[in-house]
Amino acid sequence: MGSTAPHVALLASPGMGHLIPMLELGHRLASTFSLRVTVFVVTTDASTAQSQINQEYSTYKKVISIVLLEQLDLSSLMDRPTAMLSQIVLIMRHSLRYLRSAISSMEIRLTALIVDVFGVDAFAVADEFKMLRYVLVTTNAWYLALITYLPFIDLVRPSQPAKQDVPRNKVLEWLDQQPAESVLYVSFGSGGTLSADQLTELAWGLEQSSHRFVWVVRPPTKDSASGSFFRLSKKTDKTPEYLPDGFVTRTQDKGLVVPTWAPQTEVLAHLSVGGFLSHCGWNSILESILNGVPMIAWPLYAEQKMNATMLAEQLGVTVKPEKLPSSGIIRRDEIEAMVRRVMEKDGNEGKQMRIRAHDLKRTADEALREGGSSHYMLSQMARECECGLEKLDEVRGGLD
């Protein structure tokens, strides 16, 4: 990469669900448009964030720089229980001094700063350094209109996750042994958690459906559906204590229980995966659409309820329970029925959802190709950075 290439910074707010789209965008800008890219990461647990980056995104370091800003002490910021979104806003504001220091120490000056919706306070820092400013909004246009009060939205589709040359995960090895489109992938994102009672009902629902599954499961929480956002004892047969006794043994021929994490991008791209039970976070939705996988909607928090409604009622690629999961326990019989509706290939509803999901995949693929809408919008931003670099250098030169 030439020394004259624009240098773009991306600021990721806490949580893997916020970091992943920044890494994907940064990789796309560097590999496709030859920009120099640095991703600043705000975290409350630097060791965990570094471990997850090394585990799933190690190859990205070949084309982008990833900088973990100094870790904040949450106990010094909050003396009482605080809602998750309020925590993120507070953390981002207190991280600005570390961002400012990191930018000041860089040898190659930055041309632009890209933030997510929690990072707009950092625009004050961008102004100090005469940088262009952009916001990456990783949500649906309905929600964007709601939070900005704008009647017209220019929607930019996401970049496609890059292929990585990394050792094959055990989950993928298990999927290699399964028939095409036969496996339901179950995951509630990087922070979603369920109650103990709901975990029990979900386990029985999956077992009663008799369909294959991969379930990324976390211990239950009593307090919040986003209980794992910031941060196993066994029964008689390796079943975690919070699942029905014997569950792993009874489902071992058809199911795989994975603690905490799985390589979701690769799982959803696997030919054996035919459905996705999801919390309807925007990253998960896009990954599912890019692979033509129909969904079971299980919204937990933030704008996920709106996402679920869009997927079910507008796009027709999702089934959802009769009541919101936040309103009470979804029972095993209803879960079994939803799994069968999506996964059984001889049923008309599942067949139609799969057709619509594949249609959306084709649309997404076209958007990502050269000349497509996503590629075009990113190329326009890259041109802005290239054109703005010379002007910014002139302004900076006049100030020096």
N, C-alpha and C positions, 0 to 999 in steps of 0.2 A: 504494500500500500504506500503510495507516494506521500511525501511529507506535506504536500499542498492539499491533500484531501481534507474536506471539512471534518471536524472532530465533534461528534454528537454525544451528549450525555443523556442517559435515561435514569430516572430516579424511581425506584420500586419501594412501595410502602410495605409494612410488615405482612407476612403471610405468604406461603408458596403460591396461593391463588392469585396474588398480585405480582409476585416475582416472575412467574412463568411467562406471562404475555410480554413482559419487558425483555426477557431473554430471547424470546422468539422474534420480537420486532428488531432487537439489536442485531441478532444473527442475520436476519434478512437484509437489513440496511448495510451490514458489512460485506456479506457474501455476494449479494446481488448488485448493490449500487456502489461498492468500494468506498464506503464512508469509514472513517475511523470511529470506533464506538467504545464508550466506557459506561458500564452499568453500575450505578451506586445503589447499594442495598441497605435499607433501614431494617434493623432486626432487633428483636428482644431476646434472641437466643442465637448468638453468632455461630456456635459450634454445630447446632442442628442445621442451620441454614447452609453452612459450608459443607456439611456432610451430604445434604440433599443435592446441592449443586454438583459436588464431585460424583455422586451416584448416578445422576440422570443427565447432567449437562456438562460433563468434563470436557467433551470435545469442542464445546463452544469457546473455550478459553483460547483456542488456536486462532480465532478471528476477532474476538472482543475481549476487552478487559473487564473484569468483575471486581469491584471494590466494596468490601463490607465496611460501612461507616461504624464509628465507635458505638459500642452497645450501650443502650440506655438502661438505667436502673429504674424499673417501673415503680418500685416502692417509694421512690423519692418524688414521683409525679402524682400518685393517687393514694389518698389516705382513706378511701372508702370504695366499695364496689362500684365499678363504672361500666356502662354499656360498651360492647366491643367497638362499635363505630366511634364512640367518643374517645376510647383509648387510642385508636389509630390516629385520629386527628391530633390529639394531644402529643403523641409520640412524634408525629411528623413535624409539628411546630418546634419541638425541643431538639429535633435533629438538624435544624437549619444551620446551626453554628458549626456542626461537623461537616456538613456539605460545603459550606463557605470555605472552611479550612482546607478541605480536600481539593477544591477547585483552585484555590490560591497556590497550592503547592505543585500543580501540574506544570510540566515543562511545555507541553503543547496546548495552546489555548483552545477553549471550547467555542464552537460556533453556535450551538443550539442546545436547549434543554427540553426533554420530553418527560412529562410527569403523568401520573394517573389522577383520578378525581380527588384523591386524598392529598396530593402533593402541590396543589396550586399556590399555597403560601410560598413555595420555593421560587415562584416567579420574581419575587423581590430580590432574591439572590441572582437570578438570571439578569435582571436589569442592572445590577451592580457591575456585572462583567460584560454588559452589552451583548447578550446572547439572544438569539431567536427563541421563541417559546411555543411549545405545542402541548396538547393534552391528548393522551391515549385513553379513550373511553371504552372499556371492555364490558359493555352491557347492551341491552336492546334499545332500539330507538325510542320506544315508548318511555322507558325509564329516563333516558337522556332528555327527552322533551319535558318530562315532569320536573327534573332537577334543575333545568336551565330556563324553563318557561319560554322556550323557542318553538314557534309553530312549524318550522321547516328544518329537517335534519338531513345532513349529508352523511350517509352511512358508509364507512370504510370497512371492508371485510378484512379478516385476519390473514396473516401469512401462514403458510403451511409448515408444520414442524419439520425441521431438517432431519435427514437420516443420520444416524450415529453409528460408528463402528465401536461397539462396546460388547463385553461378554454377555452372552444370552442369559436372561433372567430365568429362574426356575418356573415362574408363572408362564412364561412364553414356551418353555419346554413342555409343560403340561398341556397347554393349548395346542401344541403341535400334534398331540395324540387324539384330538377331538374332531368329530365331523364338522363340515363347513356349516357356519351359521347356527350352531347348536348350543352355544354357551351364552348365558346371561351374565354380564359383568355388573357387579353391585359395588358401588362406591359413593360416598357422600362428600367427596372433595378433601382438601387438605385440612379442613377444620370442622366438618360436620360430625355430630355425635347424636346417638339416640338414647332413650331411656332404657333401663333394664327390661321393663315389660315389653317395650317395642322391639328390642332385639330378640326377645323370645318369640314373639309373634312372627317376626320376619324370618327367623330360622325355620319355624314350623311351616310357614307359607312356602318357602323355597323347597323344603323337603317334600311337602305334599304335592307340589307341582310336577315332581319327577323329572324336571329338566336340569341339564347341566348348568353349573354356575361357578364363577370365581367371585368370592366375597372378600373385599377389603374391610376388615372389621376392627373397630376400636372399642375400648372399655366404655361402658355406659356413663352418662352424666346425669346428675339430678337437677342441674341448674339451667343450662342453656344449650340450645341446639348448635351453637357455635363454640362449644366447650373446649374443643381441641385446637382452636384457631392459633393460639400462641404456644403452645407447649409441645407376668401372667401365671397367675397361678393356674394349675391344670386340674382337670377332673380325672376320672379313671382311664380315659383314653386319649389324651392330648386335646380334648375339647376345652377351650377357655372357660373359666368358671362362670362367666356371664352368659353362656349359651346353654341350651338344653343338654342334659347329660347324655352322652352317647351320640351327639349330633355328628361329630366328625366321622365316627365309625360307620354310622348308618348311611352317610352320604359320600363315603370315600370313593366310590366308583363313579360318581357323577359330579362331585363338588370339590372345590379347593378353597379352604379358609386361609386368608393371608393377613397377618397382623400388620396394621397401620398403613402400609404403603405398597403400591405396585406400579410398574412403569405404564401408566395409563395410556399415553400416546401410542405406544406399541401394542398394548392390549386391544384397544379399539380398532387398530389397523389390521389385527390378525383375522385371517379368513374364517376361523372357527367361531368368532364372536358374532352373535345375531341379535343381541339386545343389550340395553344399558339401563339399569335401575339407578337413577341419578338424582342428586339434590338440585339439579338444574342451575348450577353455577355457570356463568357465561363461558369460561374456558372449557368446561366439560361439554357444553352444548356444541361449541364450535368443533371440538375434536370428534364428537359423535357425527355431526353433519358431514365433516370432511371425509368420513369413512362410510357414510351411508347406513348408519346403525340406528334403528328406531329405539324409542326410549319408554321407560316407565317413570313418570314424574313424581318426585318426592321432595318438594320444596321445603326448606328449613328456615331460612332467614334472608335478610336484605331483600333484593329485588327478585328472588327466585320464584315467588308465587306468580309474579307477572310473567316471568320467562315460561313457567309451566303452562299458563293460560295461552300464551302465544303458540307454543309448540303443539298443544292439543287442539285448540279451537281455530287457529289461523292456518297453521302448517299441516296439521293432521298427521304428525309423525310420533305422537305420544299418547299413551293412556295415562290417566291419573285417578287416584282414589276418589270416592264420593265426597269425602271431607278432607280438609287440609290436615296434614300430619300434626300441625301445631294445635289443632282443635281437639285432639284425642288420639287414642291408640287405633291404628289401622290393624284390623284383625287378620288372622292367618288365612281364612277362607277367601277374603277379598284379595289378599296378596297372591294367593295361588291362582285366582281367576285372572288377575292382571298379567301374571307371568305367562299363562297359557294363551291369553289374547295376543301377546306380542310374539311368542316363540313358536307357536304351532303353525307350521307352514301350510297345512291344509285348511286353515281357517281364513275366511275372506278378509276379516278385519286386519289380521297380521300381514296378510299378503299385500293389501292395499297400503298399509303403513310402510312396508318395505319398499314398495314401488316409489312412493313419495319420497322416502329417505334417499333412495338412489338418484332420484331426479334432483334433489337438493345437492347431493354430492357432485353431480355433473355441473350444476350452476357454480358451486364453489371452485371446482377445478378450473372452469373457464375464467373465473375472476382472478385466479392466481397466475394464469399464464401471461406471458408478455402480451400487452395490449388489453388485458382484462382490467376490470375496475380496481381491484386491489393493487395490482402491479402499477397501474397508471397513477393512482393516488400517492403511492410511496415514491414513485419516480419524480412526481411533481415536488414532493417534500425535499427529495435529494437535490433537485435543481435549485430550489429556494436556498438550501444551505450553501450550495456552490456559489450562487450569485451573491448571497449575503456575506460570504466569507471576505470577499474583497472590500465590500462597504464597511464591514465591521472592523477590518484591519485599518482602514482609513480613519474611522472614528477613534479607534484606540490609539493610532499614531498621533492624532491631534491632541489626545489627552496626556500622552507620555511626555 
